[in-house]
Amino acid sequence: MKASRYKNLISRACLLFTVLMLSGCKFALLDPKGQVGLEIRELIITAVFLMLIVVVPVILMVFYFSHKYRATNSESQKEYAPDWAHSTKIEVVVWAVPVIIIAILAVITWRSSHYLEPSTPLKSEEKTMTIEVVALNWKWLFIYPDQKIATVNEVAFPKDVPVLFKLTSDDVMNSFFIPRLGSQLYAMPAMVTRLHLVANEAGDYRGIAASYSGEGFSHMKFTAIALPSKDSFEKWVDKVKSSDKTINDFNDYRTLAKPSIDAPVAYFSKVPDNLFNEVVMQYPGGMNHSGEDAGEMSHGQMHMHHEANQNEGEMGHHEG
C-alpha cells in the first residue's frame, strides 16, 4: 500500500516538473541578449552543475537505500552489522568531494566577481555612451547628457554600443535591473553608482526595479530598446526632441518627481545641463560627480562612501 502511494507521489512530481518545463515560461537570465548577461548565464550554469555533483548522487542513493534495505528484503538482513562505526573510504568520499567543489566554486566566484564588476568598462571598438538614471517614486527618469534630452520609463541605445548607466535615486534606495542584459545595481540618494552594459541583439527588453520598498515599487517597470543601428538611434533622438515637453529647471524636475503609479512613457526635448548633478546634490553629503571623482563608486566601495557621506553631513560639510 505504501509502495503504491510513493509511486503515486513520484508520478505526480514528474508530471508537475514536465508541465513547468513545457509551459512556455521564459527565464530571462537564461536567455541573455548582451555580453554581461552571457557571462552571468555561464556562471549560473557552471555553479548549478558543480552543485549537482553532490545533489544528484544523494537523491539517487535515497531511493537505492530505501529499496535495498526495506524490511521485506531478506537479502539485506544478511548484511546487518550492528557494531559497524567507521569507514575511511566513505569518510574520504563524503568530505573530499564537497571540499573540492567548494574550492572550485570559490575560485570561479572570486574571478567572476572581479571580471563582472559593474563599474568596469566593457572592451569594445565602439565609444561608450552615457545615460544618467534617476529612480523616482514610482518611475524611472533617463537623462541623455550628450543629446540633452530625457525620457520616463523608456530608454534606448544602439546595439553593440557599450552603455554607461550612472545611477542615483531621488528618494529611497532602489535597484536597476534589465534581466536580459545583465547585472543589477543599486541606485541610492546622494550617491552615483556605475553600471556598464551592452546589447548584442536589437529588441525591446523589460526593465524593473528589483527592490520592492513598499506600495508602488512593483509598478516601476520600463522598456529598454536596443536599436539596430546608430542611424535608428538618431531617429529615436529626433522623435524625443520633437516633444513639446521640457524640463527647464529643478522646480520642473520636482514636479515630475511626485509619486505616480503606472506613469506612461514621456519624452522631454530639453533638460538642464546639470540636472543629474543637482539631483545627487540635493541631500546633505551629496557628492559632485563631475568627471571621475569620489561621487562615482564601484559596487565594492558603496558602503564605505555611504558612511563617509553620513559623517560629512553630520559635521555640516558639503562637497561642491
ZIKAHU-V964002 format. One record per residue. N is the residue number from 1. RES is the residue in one small letter. PSI is psi in radians with two decimals (NA if undefined). OMEGA is omega as a letter, one per 20 degrees, with the letter a starting at -180 (999 if undefined). BURIAL is b if it has 24 or more other ideal C-beta (glycine too) atoms within 12 Angstrom, else e. Layout:
N RES PSI OMEGA BURIAL
N RES PSI OMEGA BURIAL
This chain:
1 m -0.81 r e
2 k -0.71 a e
3 a -0.74 a e
4 s -0.59 r e
5 r -0.72 r e
6 y -0.75 r e
7 k -0.68 r e
8 n -0.74 r e
9 l -0.73 a e
10 i -0.72 a e
11 s -0.66 r e
12 r -0.70 r e
13 a -0.73 r e
14 c -0.69 r e
15 l -0.77 r e
16 l -0.76 r e
17 f -0.76 r e
18 t -0.76 r e
19 v -0.76 r e
20 l -0.72 a e
21 m -0.49 a e
22 l 0.16 a e
23 s -0.15 r e
24 g 0.13 r e
25 c 2.37 r e
26 k 2.13 r e
27 f 1.80 a e
28 a -0.68 a b
29 l -0.43 a b
30 l 0.09 r e
31 d 1.04 a e
32 p 2.70 r b
33 k 0.32 a b
34 g 2.85 a b
35 q -0.81 a b
36 v -0.75 r b
37 g -0.67 r b
38 l -0.74 r b
39 e -0.71 r b
40 i -0.69 r b
41 r -0.79 r b
42 e -0.67 r e
43 l -0.76 r b
44 i -0.83 a b
45 i -0.76 r e
46 t -0.79 a e
47 a -0.73 a e
48 v -0.81 a e
49 f -0.66 r e
50 l -0.72 r b
51 m -0.54 r e
52 l -0.33 r e
53 i -0.55 r e
54 v -0.76 a b
55 v -0.82 a e
56 v -0.87 r e
57 p -0.66 r e
58 v -0.78 r e
59 i -0.76 r e
60 l -0.69 a e
61 m -0.52 r e
62 v -0.80 r e
63 f -0.67 a e
64 y -0.87 a e
65 f -0.66 r e
66 s -0.65 r e
67 h -0.78 a e
68 k -0.71 a e
69 y 0.54 r e
70 r 2.73 a e
71 a -0.50 a e
72 t -0.04 a e
73 n 1.79 a e
74 s -0.50 a e
75 e -0.65 a e
76 s -0.43 a e
77 q -0.48 a e
78 k -0.38 a e
79 e 0.19 a e
80 y 2.16 a e
81 a 1.45 a e
82 p -0.40 a e
83 d 0.06 a e
84 w 2.35 a e
85 a -0.37 a e
86 h 2.51 r e
87 s 2.00 a e
88 t -0.68 a e
89 k -0.80 a e
90 i -0.75 r e
91 e -0.73 a e
92 v -0.79 a e
93 v -0.81 a e
94 v -0.63 a e
95 w -0.66 a e
96 a -0.77 a e
97 v -0.88 r e
98 p -0.67 r e
99 v -0.74 r e
100 i -0.77 r e
101 i -0.77 r b
102 i -0.68 r e
103 a -0.76 r e
104 i -0.77 r e
105 l -0.64 r b
106 a -0.75 r e
107 v -0.79 a e
108 i -0.77 a b
109 t -0.75 a e
110 w -0.80 a e
111 r -0.77 a e
112 s -0.57 r e
113 s -0.65 r e
114 h -0.71 a e
115 y -0.64 a e
116 l 0.33 r b
117 e 2.11 a b
118 p -0.53 a b
119 s -0.08 a b
120 t 2.15 r b
121 p 2.56 r b
122 l 2.49 r b
123 k 2.17 a e
124 s 2.64 r e
125 e -0.32 r e
126 e 2.57 r e
127 k 2.37 a e
128 t 2.31 r b
129 m 2.66 a b
130 t 2.32 r b
131 i 2.22 r b
132 e 2.32 a b
133 v 2.28 r b
134 v 2.15 r b
135 a 2.03 r b
136 l 3.04 r b
137 n 1.83 j b
138 w 1.30 a b
139 k 3.00 a b
140 w 2.30 r b
141 l 2.21 r b
142 f 2.15 a b
143 i 2.27 r b
144 y 1.71 a b
145 p -0.56 a b
146 d -0.63 a e
147 q -0.20 r b
148 k 0.74 r e
149 i 3.00 r b
150 a 2.74 r b
151 t 2.83 r b
152 v 2.22 r b
153 n 0.36 r b
154 e 2.29 r b
155 v 2.39 a b
156 a 2.62 r b
157 f 2.72 r b
158 p 2.57 r b
159 k 2.68 r b
160 d 0.12 r b
161 v 2.09 r b
162 p 2.46 a b
163 v 2.27 r b
164 l 1.96 r b
165 f 2.07 r b
166 k 2.08 a b
167 l 2.41 r b
168 t 3.06 r b
169 s 2.56 r b
170 d -0.39 a b
171 d -1.76 a b
172 v 2.85 r b
173 m 2.44 r b
174 n 3.11 a b
175 s 2.17 a b
176 f 2.22 a b
177 f 2.16 r b
178 i 1.64 a b
179 p -0.68 a b
180 r -0.19 a b
181 l -0.39 r b
182 g -2.50 a b
183 s 2.56 r b
184 q 2.67 a b
185 l 2.57 a b
186 y 2.49 r b
187 a 2.18 a b
188 m 2.55 r b
189 p 2.48 r b
190 a 0.21 r b
191 m 2.78 r b
192 v 2.11 r b
193 t 2.71 a b
194 r 2.35 r b
195 l 2.14 r b
196 h 2.19 r b
197 l 2.83 r b
198 v 2.50 r b
199 a 2.22 r b
200 n -0.16 r b
201 e 2.46 r e
202 a 2.54 r e
203 g 3.03 r e
204 d 2.19 a e
205 y 2.45 a b
206 r 2.33 r b
207 g 2.58 a b
208 i 2.89 r b
209 a 1.93 a b
210 a -0.23 r b
211 s 2.03 r e
212 y 1.88 a e
213 s 0.29 a e
214 g -2.99 a e
215 e 2.33 r e
216 g -0.50 a b
217 f -0.42 r b
218 s -0.25 r e
219 h -0.01 a e
220 m 1.29 r b
221 k 2.60 r b
222 f 2.94 r b
223 t 2.21 r e
224 a 2.08 a b
225 i 2.00 r b
226 a 1.91 a b
227 l 2.66 a b
228 p -0.49 a e
229 s 2.99 r e
230 k -0.58 r e
231 d -0.74 r e
232 s -0.56 r e
233 f -0.71 r b
234 e -0.63 r e
235 k -0.68 r e
236 w -0.73 r b
237 v -0.75 r b
238 d -0.64 r e
239 k -0.71 r e
240 v -0.72 a b
241 k -0.31 r e
242 s -0.10 r e
243 s 2.59 r e
244 d 0.00 r e
245 k 2.45 r e
246 t 2.76 r b
247 i 1.81 a b
248 n -0.53 a e
249 d -3.07 a e
250 f -0.48 r e
251 n -0.70 r e
252 d -0.67 r e
253 y -0.75 a b
254 r -0.61 r e
255 t -0.77 r e
256 l -0.59 a b
257 a -0.11 r b
258 k 2.45 a e
259 p 2.36 r e
260 s 2.18 a e
261 i 2.46 r e
262 d 0.80 r e
263 a 2.37 r b
264 p 2.85 r e
265 v 2.35 a b
266 a 2.52 r b
267 y 2.44 r b
268 f 2.06 a b
269 s -0.15 a e
270 k 2.36 r b
271 v 2.63 r b
272 p 2.55 a b
273 d -0.59 a e
274 n 0.36 a e
275 l -0.85 a b
276 f -0.73 r b
277 n -0.65 r b
278 e -0.64 r b
279 v -0.76 r b
280 v -0.70 a b
281 m 0.00 a b
282 q -0.23 r b
283 y 2.62 r b
284 p 2.31 a e
285 g -0.05 r b
286 g 2.52 a b
287 m 2.33 r b
288 n 2.12 a b
289 h 0.20 a b
290 s 2.31 a e
291 g -2.45 a e
292 e 1.02 a e
293 d -2.87 a e
294 a -0.31 a b
295 g -0.42 r b
296 e 2.09 a b
297 m 2.71 r b
298 s 2.96 a b
299 h -0.65 a b
300 g -0.31 a e
301 q -0.11 a e
302 m -0.82 a b
303 h -0.78 a e
304 m -0.78 a e
305 h -0.56 r b
306 h -0.75 r b
307 e -0.70 r e
308 a -0.70 r e
309 n -0.72 a b
310 q -0.74 r e
311 n -0.73 r e
312 e -0.66 r e
313 g -0.67 r e
314 e -0.55 a e
315 m -0.09 r e
316 g 0.22 r e
317 h 2.71 r e
318 h 2.07 r e
319 e 2.26 r e
320 g NA 999 e
